[in-house]
Amino acid sequence: MNANDLQAMGERFTRLEREVSLWKRAATATIVLLVALIAFSLTTRTREARAAADSSAKDLVVSSLTIVDEHGTRRIALDSKSAPMLALYDEKGTTRAVLGTDKDGPALALFGEKGATRAGLAATKLGPLLLLDDEKGTPRATLAIYKDAPALALFDEKETQRAYLTANKDGPTLVFRAEKGTQCARLGTDKGSSALALFDEKGAPRAMLAGTKDGGALDLLDKDGKPIWRAP
């Protein structure tokens, strides 16, 4: 395995990572859309629910369907005008779960006590995706299966990807990134060969340790990716 092999391996990985990233954004948009639709379609019914509770005339309000507690606080809502959705609320009226579907597929969003998204599960045309967010609602981890390749991505507090693990038909690959998102290390296998590559702050390969059927090799590269030392 030489620098050209490393570049080809990196290009295949980059294409997969780009496709999964686009898919992640699409699934995230689906979850956000579900939340927005359920919030918009049900906000106008809050006063009706409270009035019904205050008058003790009804326990059930249908306009699509809203269920309130003894204090008139909305707890369950079902709507099917824009897209079929079910929302669950806590005792303070904060959205805690939304289940729905649209043209891209079904999705489930779970929220913390402050209303920030904490987890999302979507099944799109491309495959399933699990999103995990921190207490501020910032995505910190995604687990997905795209075509025949599972992938796990980890993000920092600025939503910059810092680690990425995938396994496709050519083999598994693990990538680490610096705080600016630049690739700094990659460990992977490709068609019977394995390699560890280290990159500089600009993302250029500077060192590579490879193992093939013919033996092992260590290459040191200059800033332009040209070999300056090799062993054996």
GROMACS elastic network, one bead per residue, 0.5 to 0.9 nm:
[ bonds ]
;  ai    aj funct       b0    kb
    1     4     6  0.78291   500
    1     5     6  0.55419   500
    1     6     6  0.70549   500
    1   193     6  0.73220   500
    1   194     6  0.85101   500
    1   195     6  0.80123   500
    1   210     6  0.63826   500
    1   211     6  0.76483   500
    1   212     6  0.69874   500
    1   217     6  0.81587   500
    2     5     6  0.51997   500
    2     6     6  0.62772   500
    2     7     6  0.86928   500
    2   208     6  0.84688   500
    2   210     6  0.83108   500
    2   217     6  0.89951   500
    2   219     6  0.80718   500
    3     7     6  0.61532   500
    3     8     6  0.86616   500
    3   205     6  0.84268   500
    3   208     6  0.82110   500
    3   219     6  0.84716   500
    3   221     6  0.86921   500
    3   225     6  0.74259   500
    3   226     6  0.79663   500
    3   227     6  0.79946   500
    4     7     6  0.50125   500
    4     8     6  0.62002   500
    4     9     6  0.85510   500
    5     8     6  0.51170   500
    5     9     6  0.60989   500
    5    10     6  0.84915   500
    6     9     6  0.50816   500
    6    10     6  0.60639   500
    6    11     6  0.86086   500
    6   195     6  0.81075   500
    6   197     6  0.80098   500
    6   205     6  0.88540   500
    6   208     6  0.84666   500
    7    11     6  0.61188   500
    7    12     6  0.87279   500
    8    11     6  0.50918   500
    8    12     6  0.63846   500
    8    13     6  0.86724   500
    9    12     6  0.53532   500
    9    13     6  0.63242   500
    9    14     6  0.86544   500
    9   188     6  0.88070   500
    9   189     6  0.87906   500
    9   190     6  0.71414   500
   10    13     6  0.50444   500
   10    14     6  0.59620   500
   10    15     6  0.86096   500
   10   186     6  0.87813   500
   11    15     6  0.62163   500
   11    16     6  0.86977   500
   12    15     6  0.53133   500
   12    16     6  0.64518   500
   12    17     6  0.87092   500
   13    16     6  0.51887   500
   13    17     6  0.60850   500
   13    18     6  0.85530   500
   13   166     6  0.87239   500
   13   173     6  0.79105   500
   14    17     6  0.50042   500
   14    18     6  0.59960   500
   14    19     6  0.85544   500
   15    18     6  0.51490   500
   15    19     6  0.62308   500
   15    20     6  0.86723   500
   16    19     6  0.51713   500
   16    20     6  0.61927   500
   16    21     6  0.85275   500
   16   146     6  0.85446   500
   16   149     6  0.86286   500
   16   166     6  0.89823   500
   17    20     6  0.51640   500
   17    21     6  0.60275   500
   17    22     6  0.86567   500
   17   151     6  0.85980   500
   17   164     6  0.84669   500
   17   166     6  0.87336   500
   18    21     6  0.50228   500
   18    22     6  0.62503   500
   18    23     6  0.85813   500
   19    22     6  0.52266   500
   19    23     6  0.61816   500
   19    24     6  0.86009   500
   19   146     6  0.82887   500
   20    24     6  0.60202   500
   20    25     6  0.86817   500
   20   144     6  0.78648   500
   20   145     6  0.85333   500
   20   146     6  0.66110   500
   20   151     6  0.79917   500
   21    24     6  0.50026   500
   21    25     6  0.63889   500
   21    26     6  0.87332   500
   22    25     6  0.52182   500
   22    26     6  0.63409   500
   22    27     6  0.87906   500
   23    26     6  0.50244   500
   23    27     6  0.62025   500
   23    28     6  0.85201   500
   23   124     6  0.86770   500
   23   126     6  0.74361   500
   23   127     6  0.89466   500
   23   129     6  0.86938   500
   23   146     6  0.83841   500
   24    27     6  0.51908   500
   24    28     6  0.60507   500
   24    29     6  0.85085   500
   24   129     6  0.73259   500
   24   131     6  0.84570   500
   24   142     6  0.78962   500
   24   144     6  0.83032   500
   25    28     6  0.50201   500
   25    29     6  0.60537   500
   25    30     6  0.86095   500
   26    29     6  0.50827   500
   26    30     6  0.62987   500
   26    31     6  0.88820   500
   26   104     6  0.86140   500
   26   124     6  0.87264   500
   27    30     6  0.50018   500
   27    31     6  0.64405   500
   27    32     6  0.87241   500
   27   104     6  0.81292   500
   27   105     6  0.89739   500
   27   107     6  0.82526   500
   27   120     6  0.88866   500
   27   121     6  0.84928   500
   27   122     6  0.62485   500
   27   123     6  0.80752   500
   27   124     6  0.69732   500
   27   128     6  0.89753   500
   27   129     6  0.72632   500
   27   131     6  0.89896   500
   28    31     6  0.52054   500
   28    32     6  0.62099   500
   28    33     6  0.85273   500
   28   120     6  0.78989   500
   28   122     6  0.83377   500
   28   131     6  0.79810   500
   29    32     6  0.50490   500
   29    33     6  0.59519   500
   29    34     6  0.85692   500
   30    33     6  0.51049   500
   30    34     6  0.62735   500
   30    35     6  0.87915   500
   30   101     6  0.84358   500
   30   102     6  0.76589   500
   30   104     6  0.72204   500
   30   105     6  0.82671   500
   30   106     6  0.86027   500
   30   107     6  0.72778   500
   30   122     6  0.80216   500
   31    34     6  0.51898   500
   31    35     6  0.64151   500
   31    36     6  0.87305   500
   31    98     6  0.86732   500
   31   100     6  0.85788   500
   31   106     6  0.89139   500
   31   107     6  0.61144   500
   31   108     6  0.71089   500
   31   109     6  0.63567   500
   31   120     6  0.69726   500
   31   121     6  0.82104   500
   31   122     6  0.75418   500
   32    35     6  0.51736   500
   32    36     6  0.61663   500
   32    37     6  0.86174   500
   32   109     6  0.84987   500
   33    36     6  0.50458   500
   33    37     6  0.60368   500
   33    38     6  0.85450   500
   34    37     6  0.52174   500
   34    38     6  0.61792   500
   34    39     6  0.85540   500
   34    83     6  0.80336   500
   34    85     6  0.73669   500
   34    98     6  0.73860   500
   34    99     6  0.78954   500
   34   100     6  0.64540   500
   34   101     6  0.75191   500
   34   102     6  0.80274   500
   34   107     6  0.79684   500
   34   108     6  0.88182   500
   34   109     6  0.85076   500
   35    38     6  0.53200   500
   35    39     6  0.61177   500
   35    40     6  0.86033   500
   35    87     6  0.86514   500
   35    95     6  0.89226   500
   35    98     6  0.66597   500
   35    99     6  0.89092   500
   35   100     6  0.89395   500
   35   109     6  0.78686   500
   36    39     6  0.51667   500
   36    40     6  0.60832   500
   36    41     6  0.85223   500
   37    40     6  0.51925   500
   37    41     6  0.59712   500
   37    42     6  0.84326   500
   37    82     6  0.72263   500
   37    83     6  0.80136   500
   37    85     6  0.85713   500
   38    41     6  0.53169   500
   38    42     6  0.60578   500
   38    43     6  0.83846   500
   38    77     6  0.83905   500
   38    78     6  0.84528   500
   38    79     6  0.72054   500
   38    82     6  0.88730   500
   38    83     6  0.88760   500
   38    85     6  0.67948   500
   38    86     6  0.79224   500
   38    87     6  0.71645   500
   38    98     6  0.79578   500
   39    42     6  0.54913   500
   39    43     6  0.59103   500
   39    95     6  0.87745   500
   40    43     6  0.55919   500
   40    44     6  0.76424   500
   41    44     6  0.68982   500
   41    45     6  0.80967   500
   41    79     6  0.75083   500
   41    81     6  0.82059   500
   41    82     6  0.84067   500
   42    45     6  0.53744   500
   42    46     6  0.70294   500
   42    64     6  0.87783   500
   42    66     6  0.82092   500
   42    77     6  0.75122   500
   42    78     6  0.87757   500
   42    79     6  0.79663   500
   43    46     6  0.56857   500
   43    47     6  0.84909   500
   44    47     6  0.70118   500
   44    48     6  0.80075   500
   45    48     6  0.52020   500
   45    49     6  0.62664   500
   45    50     6  0.87874   500
   45    61     6  0.88421   500
   45    63     6  0.77856   500
   45    66     6  0.78899   500
   46    49     6  0.51731   500
   46    50     6  0.63220   500
   46    51     6  0.86534   500
   46    66     6  0.87849   500
   46    72     6  0.84391   500
   46    73     6  0.79881   500
   46    74     6  0.70190   500
   47    50     6  0.51417   500
   47    51     6  0.60604   500
   47    52     6  0.85443   500
   47    72     6  0.89038   500
   48    51     6  0.51160   500
   48    52     6  0.61572   500
   48    53     6  0.86366   500
   48    61     6  0.76988   500
   49    52     6  0.51922   500
   49    53     6  0.62787   500
   49    54     6  0.86671   500
   49    58     6  0.89563   500
   49    59     6  0.86818   500
   49    60     6  0.82592   500
   49    61     6  0.63990   500
   49    66     6  0.73011   500
   49    67     6  0.77203   500
   49    68     6  0.64659   500
   49    72     6  0.59926   500
   49    73     6  0.75680   500
   49    74     6  0.71382   500
   50    53     6  0.50553   500
   50    54     6  0.60290   500
   50    55     6  0.85867   500
   50    68     6  0.78835   500
   50    71     6  0.75991   500
   50    73     6  0.69247   500
   50    74     6  0.83343   500
   51    54     6  0.50716   500
   51    55     6  0.61654   500
   51    56     6  0.84377   500
   51    57     6  0.89083   500
   51    72     6  0.76320   500
   52    55     6  0.53320   500
   52    56     6  0.60291   500
   52    57     6  0.58494   500
   52    58     6  0.55048   500
   52    59     6  0.71210   500
   52    60     6  0.81875   500
   52    61     6  0.75092   500
   52    72     6  0.75803   500
   53    56     6  0.50150   500
   53    57     6  0.70329   500
   53    58     6  0.66167   500
   53    59     6  0.67122   500
   53    68     6  0.75406   500
   53    69     6  0.78299   500
   53    70     6  0.65374   500
   53    71     6  0.67842   500
   53    72     6  0.50360   500
   53    73     6  0.87153   500
   54    57     6  0.79920   500
   54    70     6  0.86931   500
   54    71     6  0.79401   500
   54    72     6  0.71260   500
   55    58     6  0.76688   500
   56    59     6  0.72781   500
   56    70     6  0.89710   500
   58    61     6  0.70147   500
   59    67     6  0.71127   500
   59    68     6  0.70050   500
   59    69     6  0.79622   500
   59    70     6  0.83591   500
   60    65     6  0.76935   500
   60    66     6  0.66881   500
   60    67     6  0.55707   500
   60    68     6  0.73151   500
   61    64     6  0.81252   500
   61    65     6  0.60007   500
   61    66     6  0.52802   500
   61    67     6  0.63756   500
   61    68     6  0.81383   500
   62    66     6  0.59599   500
   62    67     6  0.83881   500
   63    66     6  0.72480   500
   63    79     6  0.84367   500
   64    77     6  0.80625   500
   64    78     6  0.63252   500
   64    79     6  0.53735   500
   64    80     6  0.72656   500
   64    81     6  0.81106   500
   65    76     6  0.82330   500
   65    77     6  0.57748   500
   65    78     6  0.51291   500
   65    79     6  0.66217   500
   66    74     6  0.69670   500
   66    75     6  0.78036   500
   66    76     6  0.59255   500
   66    78     6  0.64405   500
   66    79     6  0.86307   500
   67    72     6  0.88406   500
   67    73     6  0.85141   500
   67    74     6  0.60911   500
   67    75     6  0.59354   500
   67    76     6  0.50612   500
   67    77     6  0.62402   500
   67    78     6  0.87917   500
   68    71     6  0.75280   500
   68    72     6  0.52551   500
   68    73     6  0.51914   500
   68    75     6  0.52992   500
   68    76     6  0.68834   500
   68    77     6  0.87650   500
   69    72     6  0.53329   500
   69    73     6  0.55349   500
   69    74     6  0.66660   500
   69    75     6  0.65995   500
   69    91     6  0.83141   500
   70    73     6  0.74412   500
   71    74     6  0.88152   500
   72    75     6  0.89084   500
   73    89     6  0.87042   500
   73    90     6  0.87649   500
   73    91     6  0.69883   500
   73    92     6  0.71667   500
   73    93     6  0.58651   500
   74    77     6  0.74479   500
   74    88     6  0.85182   500
   74    89     6  0.66719   500
   74    90     6  0.83218   500
   74    91     6  0.82197   500
   74    92     6  0.86230   500
   74    93     6  0.57983   500
   74    94     6  0.88676   500
   75    87     6  0.81060   500
   75    88     6  0.57154   500
   75    90     6  0.62381   500
   75    91     6  0.71438   500
   75    92     6  0.88777   500
   75    93     6  0.65711   500
   75    94     6  0.87136   500
   75    95     6  0.85978   500
   76    86     6  0.74632   500
   76    87     6  0.58107   500
   76    89     6  0.62020   500
   77    85     6  0.81848   500
   77    86     6  0.58032   500
   77    87     6  0.51530   500
   77    88     6  0.66252   500
   77    89     6  0.84199   500
   78    84     6  0.76319   500
   78    85     6  0.58579   500
   78    87     6  0.64740   500
   79    82     6  0.78901   500
   79    83     6  0.73538   500
   79    84     6  0.57520   500
   79    85     6  0.53448   500
   79    86     6  0.65689   500
   79    87     6  0.85949   500
   80    83     6  0.50249   500
   80    85     6  0.61743   500
   80    86     6  0.87618   500
   81    84     6  0.69935   500
   82    85     6  0.87665   500
   82   102     6  0.86669   500
   83   100     6  0.71382   500
   83   101     6  0.63748   500
   83   102     6  0.58790   500
   83   103     6  0.88567   500
   84    99     6  0.84551   500
   84   100     6  0.55731   500
   84   101     6  0.61128   500
   84   102     6  0.76604   500
   85    98     6  0.69156   500
   85    99     6  0.55643   500
   85   101     6  0.67989   500
   86    97     6  0.81531   500
   86    98     6  0.56717   500
   86    99     6  0.51292   500
   86   100     6  0.62273   500
   87    95     6  0.70505   500
   87    96     6  0.76884   500
   87    97     6  0.56676   500
   87    99     6  0.64236   500
   87   100     6  0.85451   500
   88    93     6  0.89038   500
   88    94     6  0.85140   500
   88    95     6  0.61042   500
   88    96     6  0.58122   500
   88    97     6  0.51575   500
   88    98     6  0.64710   500
   88    99     6  0.88104   500
   89    92     6  0.75984   500
   89    93     6  0.52703   500
   89    94     6  0.52533   500
   89    96     6  0.52991   500
   89    97     6  0.70479   500
   90    93     6  0.52989   500
   90    94     6  0.55259   500
   90    95     6  0.67157   500
   90    96     6  0.65176   500
   90   113     6  0.81650   500
   91    94     6  0.74658   500
   92    95     6  0.89241   500
   93    96     6  0.88662   500
   94   111     6  0.87191   500
   94   112     6  0.88634   500
   94   113     6  0.70631   500
   94   114     6  0.73989   500
   94   115     6  0.61351   500
   95    98     6  0.76292   500
   95   110     6  0.84454   500
   95   111     6  0.67198   500
   95   112     6  0.84550   500
   95   113     6  0.82886   500
   95   114     6  0.89063   500
   95   115     6  0.61917   500
   96   109     6  0.81429   500
   96   110     6  0.56566   500
   96   112     6  0.64135   500
   96   113     6  0.71589   500
   96   115     6  0.69022   500
   96   116     6  0.89020   500
   96   117     6  0.85686   500
   97   108     6  0.72601   500
   97   109     6  0.56002   500
   97   111     6  0.60273   500
   98   107     6  0.81514   500
   98   108     6  0.57515   500
   98   109     6  0.52039   500
   98   110     6  0.66742   500
   98   111     6  0.86267   500
   99   106     6  0.76038   500
   99   107     6  0.59818   500
   99   109     6  0.65480   500
   99   110     6  0.88587   500
  100   105     6  0.85817   500
  100   106     6  0.56732   500
  100   107     6  0.56234   500
  100   108     6  0.65976   500
  100   109     6  0.88653   500
  101   104     6  0.75182   500
  101   105     6  0.53936   500
  101   107     6  0.59066   500
  101   108     6  0.86419   500
  102   105     6  0.54255   500
  102   106     6  0.64384   500
  102   107     6  0.84319   500
  103   106     6  0.84598   500
  103   124     6  0.89417   500
  104   123     6  0.80783   500
  104   124     6  0.54293   500
  104   125     6  0.64177   500
  105   122     6  0.71418   500
  105   123     6  0.56658   500
  105   125     6  0.68324   500
  106   121     6  0.84531   500
  106   122     6  0.58884   500
  106   123     6  0.57172   500
  106   124     6  0.71364   500
  107   120     6  0.71434   500
  107   121     6  0.55234   500
  107   123     6  0.64499   500
  107   124     6  0.84067   500
  108   119     6  0.82203   500
  108   120     6  0.55646   500
  108   121     6  0.50885   500
  108   122     6  0.63897   500
  109   117     6  0.69895   500
  109   118     6  0.77843   500
  109   119     6  0.58886   500
  109   121     6  0.65046   500
  109   122     6  0.85698   500
  110   116     6  0.86225   500
  110   117     6  0.60155   500
  110   118     6  0.57900   500
  110   119     6  0.51334   500
  110   120     6  0.61912   500
  110   121     6  0.87707   500
  111   114     6  0.77490   500
  111   115     6  0.54793   500
  111   116     6  0.54078   500
  111   118     6  0.51296   500
  111   119     6  0.69258   500
  111   120     6  0.89171   500
  111   137     6  0.86831   500
  112   115     6  0.52714   500
  112   116     6  0.54563   500
  112   117     6  0.63926   500
  112   118     6  0.60562   500
  112   135     6  0.72896   500
  112   137     6  0.88232   500
  113   116     6  0.75189   500
  114   135     6  0.85138   500
  114   136     6  0.89940   500
  115   118     6  0.88178   500
  115   137     6  0.87331   500
  116   133     6  0.85385   500
  116   134     6  0.85208   500
  116   135     6  0.66666   500
  116   136     6  0.61090   500
  116   138     6  0.87238   500
  117   120     6  0.76479   500
  117   132     6  0.84325   500
  117   133     6  0.64823   500
  117   134     6  0.80982   500
  117   135     6  0.78904   500
  117   136     6  0.78792   500
  117   138     6  0.80775   500
  117   139     6  0.88782   500
  118   131     6  0.80888   500
  118   132     6  0.58062   500
  118   134     6  0.61450   500
  118   135     6  0.67732   500
  118   136     6  0.83540   500
  118   137     6  0.59936   500
  118   138     6  0.83129   500
  118   139     6  0.82707   500
  119   130     6  0.73897   500
  119   131     6  0.54228   500
  119   133     6  0.58731   500
  119   134     6  0.88099   500
  119   137     6  0.88021   500
  119   139     6  0.87373   500
  120   129     6  0.80609   500
  120   130     6  0.57869   500
  120   132     6  0.65971   500
  120   133     6  0.84297   500
  121   128     6  0.74634   500
  121   129     6  0.58245   500
  121   131     6  0.63088   500
  121   132     6  0.89339   500
  122   127     6  0.82922   500
  122   128     6  0.56989   500
  122   129     6  0.52872   500
  122   130     6  0.65987   500
  122   131     6  0.84887   500
  123   126     6  0.78567   500
  123   127     6  0.56602   500
  123   129     6  0.63458   500
  123   130     6  0.89223   500
  124   127     6  0.51800   500
  124   128     6  0.60806   500
  124   129     6  0.78438   500
  125   128     6  0.83528   500
  126   145     6  0.82034   500
  126   146     6  0.61417   500
  126   147     6  0.67445   500
  127   144     6  0.73697   500
  127   145     6  0.58176   500
  127   146     6  0.57150   500
  127   147     6  0.69445   500
  128   143     6  0.84469   500
  128   144     6  0.58147   500
  128   145     6  0.59496   500
  128   146     6  0.77484   500
  129   142     6  0.70303   500
  129   143     6  0.57997   500
  129   145     6  0.67897   500
  129   146     6  0.87052   500
  130   141     6  0.82176   500
  130   142     6  0.55489   500
  130   143     6  0.50757   500
  130   144     6  0.62490   500
  131   139     6  0.68383   500
  131   140     6  0.78722   500
  131   141     6  0.60316   500
  131   143     6  0.67043   500
  131   144     6  0.86752   500
  132   137     6  0.87171   500
  132   138     6  0.84276   500
  132   139     6  0.58880   500
  132   140     6  0.59285   500
  132   141     6  0.51496   500
  132   142     6  0.62728   500
  132   143     6  0.86553   500
  133   136     6  0.75118   500
  133   137     6  0.51382   500
  133   138     6  0.50678   500
  133   140     6  0.52208   500
  133   141     6  0.69031   500
  133   142     6  0.89746   500
  134   137     6  0.53021   500
  134   138     6  0.54618   500
  134   139     6  0.65476   500
  134   140     6  0.63972   500
  134   157     6  0.83382   500
  135   138     6  0.74219   500
  136   139     6  0.89152   500
  137   140     6  0.88770   500
  138   156     6  0.88974   500
  138   157     6  0.69339   500
  138   158     6  0.79035   500
  138   159     6  0.66907   500
  139   142     6  0.77409   500
  139   154     6  0.86529   500
  139   155     6  0.69581   500
  139   156     6  0.84523   500
  139   157     6  0.82046   500
  139   159     6  0.63379   500
  140   153     6  0.81630   500
  140   154     6  0.56621   500
  140   156     6  0.62071   500
  140   157     6  0.71959   500
  140   159     6  0.67157   500
  140   160     6  0.88115   500
  140   161     6  0.84435   500
  141   152     6  0.72920   500
  141   153     6  0.55832   500
  141   155     6  0.59982   500
  141   156     6  0.89644   500
  141   161     6  0.89394   500
  142   151     6  0.79511   500
  142   152     6  0.57330   500
  142   153     6  0.52495   500
  142   154     6  0.67172   500
  142   155     6  0.86347   500
  143   150     6  0.74788   500
  143   151     6  0.58042   500
  143   153     6  0.66372   500
  144   149     6  0.83086   500
  144   150     6  0.56350   500
  144   151     6  0.52747   500
  144   152     6  0.65623   500
  144   153     6  0.87372   500
  145   148     6  0.67981   500
  145   149     6  0.55449   500
  145   151     6  0.60874   500
  145   152     6  0.88887   500
  146   149     6  0.52584   500
  146   150     6  0.61887   500
  146   151     6  0.75781   500
  147   150     6  0.81904   500
  148   167     6  0.85756   500
  148   168     6  0.64450   500
  148   169     6  0.75774   500
  149   166     6  0.66007   500
  149   167     6  0.55428   500
  149   169     6  0.75547   500
  150   165     6  0.83200   500
  150   166     6  0.56653   500
  150   167     6  0.59894   500
  150   168     6  0.73089   500
  151   164     6  0.72215   500
  151   165     6  0.55922   500
  151   167     6  0.69067   500
  151   168     6  0.89899   500
  152   163     6  0.81707   500
  152   164     6  0.57265   500
  152   165     6  0.51052   500
  152   166     6  0.63823   500
  153   161     6  0.68141   500
  153   162     6  0.77144   500
  153   163     6  0.57932   500
  153   165     6  0.64638   500
  153   166     6  0.86243   500
  154   159     6  0.88406   500
  154   160     6  0.84337   500
  154   161     6  0.58058   500
  154   162     6  0.58308   500
  154   163     6  0.51655   500
  154   164     6  0.64281   500
  154   165     6  0.89338   500
  155   158     6  0.76181   500
  155   159     6  0.52305   500
  155   160     6  0.52200   500
  155   162     6  0.53520   500
  155   163     6  0.70811   500
  156   159     6  0.52446   500
  156   160     6  0.55106   500
  156   161     6  0.65644   500
  156   162     6  0.65612   500
  156   179     6  0.81075   500
  157   160     6  0.74092   500
  158   161     6  0.88087   500
  158   179     6  0.89168   500
  159   162     6  0.88851   500
  160   177     6  0.87602   500
  160   178     6  0.89038   500
  160   179     6  0.69831   500
  160   180     6  0.71248   500
  160   181     6  0.59630   500
  161   164     6  0.75150   500
  161   176     6  0.85724   500
  161   177     6  0.68861   500
  161   178     6  0.85985   500
  161   179     6  0.82638   500
  161   180     6  0.87999   500
  161   181     6  0.61160   500
  162   175     6  0.81070   500
  162   176     6  0.56703   500
  162   178     6  0.64075   500
  162   179     6  0.70183   500
  162   180     6  0.88653   500
  162   181     6  0.66022   500
  162   182     6  0.87756   500
  162   183     6  0.85781   500
  163   174     6  0.74150   500
  163   175     6  0.55856   500
  163   177     6  0.60638   500
  164   173     6  0.80225   500
  164   174     6  0.57754   500
  164   175     6  0.51122   500
  164   176     6  0.66333   500
  164   177     6  0.84655   500
  165   172     6  0.74064   500
  165   173     6  0.57751   500
  165   175     6  0.64643   500
  166   171     6  0.84080   500
  166   172     6  0.56471   500
  166   173     6  0.54412   500
  166   174     6  0.66838   500
  166   175     6  0.89333   500
  167   170     6  0.76494   500
  167   171     6  0.54307   500
  167   173     6  0.61650   500
  167   174     6  0.88048   500
  168   171     6  0.53725   500
  168   172     6  0.63181   500
  168   173     6  0.84495   500
  169   172     6  0.83725   500
  169   190     6  0.89387   500
  169   191     6  0.89404   500
  170   189     6  0.71553   500
  170   190     6  0.51720   500
  170   191     6  0.57253   500
  170   192     6  0.85385   500
  171   188     6  0.70923   500
  171   189     6  0.52270   500
  171   190     6  0.56230   500
  171   191     6  0.72519   500
  171   192     6  0.85216   500
  172   187     6  0.83760   500
  172   188     6  0.56076   500
  172   189     6  0.59668   500
  172   190     6  0.80178   500
  173   186     6  0.70872   500
  173   187     6  0.57254   500
  173   189     6  0.66021   500
  173   190     6  0.88255   500
  174   185     6  0.82605   500
  174   186     6  0.56762   500
  174   187     6  0.51533   500
  174   188     6  0.61434   500
  175   183     6  0.71021   500
  175   184     6  0.77500   500
  175   185     6  0.57837   500
  175   187     6  0.64917   500
  175   188     6  0.84583   500
  176   181     6  0.88816   500
  176   182     6  0.85736   500
  176   183     6  0.60952   500
  176   184     6  0.58510   500
  176   185     6  0.52209   500
  176   186     6  0.64519   500
  176   187     6  0.89274   500
  177   180     6  0.76577   500
  177   181     6  0.52550   500
  177   182     6  0.52515   500
  177   184     6  0.52176   500
  177   185     6  0.69951   500
  178   181     6  0.52001   500
  178   182     6  0.52878   500
  178   183     6  0.63775   500
  178   184     6  0.61960   500
  178   201     6  0.78945   500
  179   182     6  0.73570   500
  180   183     6  0.89479   500
  181   184     6  0.88263   500
  182   199     6  0.87343   500
  182   200     6  0.86714   500
  182   201     6  0.68148   500
  182   202     6  0.67525   500
  182   203     6  0.56005   500
  183   186     6  0.77060   500
  183   198     6  0.85339   500
  183   199     6  0.66440   500
  183   200     6  0.82104   500
  183   201     6  0.80577   500
  183   202     6  0.82575   500
  183   203     6  0.54197   500
  183   204     6  0.85091   500
  184   197     6  0.82650   500
  184   198     6  0.57746   500
  184   200     6  0.63008   500
  184   201     6  0.71019   500
  184   202     6  0.87410   500
  184   203     6  0.64036   500
  184   204     6  0.85895   500
  184   205     6  0.84399   500
  185   196     6  0.73536   500
  185   197     6  0.56482   500
  185   199     6  0.59515   500
  185   200     6  0.89822   500
  185   205     6  0.88409   500
  186   195     6  0.79613   500
  186   196     6  0.57573   500
  186   197     6  0.51916   500
  186   198     6  0.66607   500
  186   199     6  0.84499   500
  187   194     6  0.76699   500
  187   195     6  0.58592   500
  187   197     6  0.64865   500
  187   198     6  0.89574   500
  188   193     6  0.84703   500
  188   194     6  0.57063   500
  188   195     6  0.56501   500
  188   196     6  0.67127   500
  188   197     6  0.88103   500
  189   192     6  0.66999   500
  189   193     6  0.54368   500
  189   195     6  0.62880   500
  189   196     6  0.89821   500
  190   193     6  0.52067   500
  190   194     6  0.62714   500
  190   195     6  0.83406   500
  191   194     6  0.83933   500
  192   211     6  0.88491   500
  192   212     6  0.67825   500
  192   213     6  0.74309   500
  193   210     6  0.72598   500
  193   211     6  0.57768   500
  193   213     6  0.71919   500
  194   209     6  0.84546   500
  194   210     6  0.56884   500
  194   211     6  0.52444   500
  194   212     6  0.66368   500
  195   208     6  0.68327   500
  195   209     6  0.55516   500
  195   211     6  0.62605   500
  195   212     6  0.86819   500
  196   207     6  0.82326   500
  196   208     6  0.56136   500
  196   209     6  0.51222   500
  196   210     6  0.63597   500
  197   205     6  0.67191   500
  197   206     6  0.76456   500
  197   207     6  0.57942   500
  197   209     6  0.64764   500
  197   210     6  0.83782   500
  198   203     6  0.88508   500
  198   204     6  0.84432   500
  198   205     6  0.58448   500
  198   206     6  0.58806   500
  198   207     6  0.52000   500
  198   208     6  0.63578   500
  198   209     6  0.88684   500
  199   202     6  0.76230   500
  199   203     6  0.52713   500
  199   204     6  0.51837   500
  199   206     6  0.53038   500
  199   207     6  0.70322   500
  200   203     6  0.52772   500
  200   204     6  0.55021   500
  200   205     6  0.65262   500
  200   206     6  0.64332   500
  200   223     6  0.81171   500
  201   204     6  0.75099   500
  203   206     6  0.89915   500
  204   222     6  0.87095   500
  204   223     6  0.64399   500
  204   224     6  0.72201   500
  204   225     6  0.66268   500
  205   208     6  0.76101   500
  205   220     6  0.86608   500
  205   221     6  0.67974   500
  205   222     6  0.81194   500
  205   223     6  0.76019   500
  205   224     6  0.83680   500
  205   225     6  0.59965   500
  206   219     6  0.81609   500
  206   220     6  0.57162   500
  206   222     6  0.60930   500
  206   223     6  0.68350   500
  206   224     6  0.87886   500
  206   225     6  0.67015   500
  206   226     6  0.88035   500
  206   227     6  0.87119   500
  207   218     6  0.74341   500
  207   219     6  0.56123   500
  207   221     6  0.58594   500
  207   222     6  0.88138   500
  208   217     6  0.80760   500
  208   218     6  0.57509   500
  208   219     6  0.51327   500
  208   220     6  0.65735   500
  208   221     6  0.82207   500
  209   216     6  0.74386   500
  209   217     6  0.58610   500
  209   219     6  0.64859   500
  209   220     6  0.89467   500
  210   215     6  0.83692   500
  210   216     6  0.55912   500
  210   217     6  0.53440   500
  210   218     6  0.64722   500
  210   219     6  0.84265   500
  211   214     6  0.78396   500
  211   215     6  0.57527   500
  211   217     6  0.65184   500
  212   215     6  0.52303   500
  212   216     6  0.61889   500
  212   217     6  0.84868   500
  213   216     6  0.83566   500
  216   231     6  0.85539   500
  216   232     6  0.79938   500
  217   230     6  0.71613   500
  217   231     6  0.56196   500
  217   232     6  0.60664   500
  218   229     6  0.82229   500
  218   230     6  0.56003   500
  218   231     6  0.51961   500
  218   232     6  0.72582   500
  219   227     6  0.65752   500
  219   228     6  0.77180   500
  219   229     6  0.59124   500
  219   231     6  0.66820   500
  220   225     6  0.87665   500
  220   226     6  0.83623   500
  220   227     6  0.58091   500
  220   228     6  0.57865   500
  220   229     6  0.51947   500
  220   230     6  0.63699   500
  221   224     6  0.75467   500
  221   225     6  0.51887   500
  221   226     6  0.51679   500
  221   228     6  0.53918   500
  221   229     6  0.71320   500
  221   230     6  0.89554   500
  222   225     6  0.52678   500
  222   226     6  0.54316   500
  222   227     6  0.64470   500
  222   228     6  0.63759   500
  223   226     6  0.74532   500
  224   227     6  0.89875   500
  227   230     6  0.72472   500
